[in-house]
Amino acid sequence: MPLGDKYLPLQEHLTADGRETITMTFDQIAKLVGPLPKSAHVYRPWWANSEGHSQAVGWMGARYLAEPNQAHRSVTFRRFSY
């Protein structure tokens, strides 16, 4: 499966939820997509809102931007419009 497909369950979850702001722990995200790489836990740019990152397909495809908080092991997704 292409790497971006791994994050489609996250996209589906965010789309179905539909709230303006959704905060999820890394563990909650991992339950949807499988284990997150170590870089997701320690490297803030892993969560970059860039269509060039395959993992960003998961949230940007659902029209959200990611705001990570590694200290709390969580991410807040905020809805955006084109």
N, C-alpha and C positions, 0 to 999 in steps of 0.2 A: 504494500500500500504506500502511496506517496506520503511523504512526511506531513504535508498539510492536511491530509485526510485524518490523521491522528486527532486533530483538534476540531473536527466537525461536530463531535458530541458536545463540546463546549459551546459552539455556535448555536446548535439546536437548543441547548439549555437556556442560553441567554435570550434567544428569540422567543421561546415559549414563556419565559418569565416576564419579559417586556417592561419591567420597571425602569425608571429613569436612572437609578443608581442601584447597583447590585454589588455587595461585598462578599467575596468567597475566600475561604482559606486555601492554602496550597493543597491541603489534604482533600478538600472538597473537589478541587479541580482535578487532582490526580485520580479520584474515583471515577471521573468521567472519561479521562483521556489516557490513563495509565501513569506510571511514575514520571514525574517531572525531572529533567536533568539537574544536576547539581548547580549549573550556572543559573537556573531560574531562581534558586534560593539565595544566591550570593551576588549575582551580577545584574544590577538594575537594567542595563540596556537589553537584556534578554526580553524584557517586557515592552520593548520599543513599539510604538504604534506606527509600524512601517509595513506596507504591503509586501516589502521585500523579505520579511521574516515569515517563514511558513507557519509558525505558531500564532502569529497575529491574525491569520485567517480565521481562527476560532472566535476572536472577539470583534474584529473589524467587519467581518462578514455579517455579523448580527447588528452592526452599526453602534458599536461601543468602543471607547478608548480605555486602555488599561492604566491604572495608577497603582503600582506595586508598593507594598510596605513590607520589606524583608524582615524588619524587626518584629513585626506581628505575624509574619508568614501568611500574608493575605494580599489580595488585589481588589481594588474597587474599580468596577467597570461603570463608566458613565456614557449614557446614550448621546450620540451626536447625529446631526442631520446634514445631508449633503448640501 
